[in-house]
Structure formats: C-alpha cells, structure tokens
C-alpha cells in the first residue's frame, strides 16, 4: 500500500478550514476624523459669530472642498479668500481658529 497523498514528497498540504484568528486591535478614535474635526470647528466658530464655508464645486485650481471663514454680521469672508476663494485647507482653518480663539476654547476637546 502506498502512503497517503499528504505524506508524499511535494504533495499539497491542506490545512483545516478553521477561521484565521487576527490579533485584536484597539478601537479607532473618531475624534480625529475630518468630519469630527469640522463639527468641532463649526461649533467654535459659531460661538464667535463666524461660519465655515466649504466649496462643493470641483475647480481646476483647488479641487473639491476648500474652506473659508465668514463673519456673520457683515457676511464678509475673513479667512481663506486669498489668493483665490476657498483656498484654506481644514488644517489652515483649525490653525486660524486656534490662533484667534484658542485660549477661550481650551476646554472644548
């Protein structure tokens, strides 16, 4: 009698169909997602009479989604309009709000 196929040299070894156990990873914090950051910044801006505007149209210069900050009283854009409209990134808007109103809203996060 010959040996089973799995024992012959060069034979294909088939493993059992048990599920593969992957190591558990820590849950991902949603705090740093762009949507979460934008909600926090909109709340901070709203407290100071500002609105964060987002460009929804695709442009050849910026792509989609540049930002600007508008004063609610005068409806004048105060940040993100130079050299072109909606040129501020999300990081730029966050830095502007931190620089301008950072001490007042330190307890937000």
Buried (B, 14 or more C-beta within 10 A) or exposed (E): EEEEEEEEEEEEEEEEEEEEEEEEEEEEEEEEEEEEBBEBBBEBBEEBEBBBBBBEEEEEEBEEBBBBBBBEEEEEBEBBBEEEBBBBEBEBBBEBBBEBBEEEBEEEE
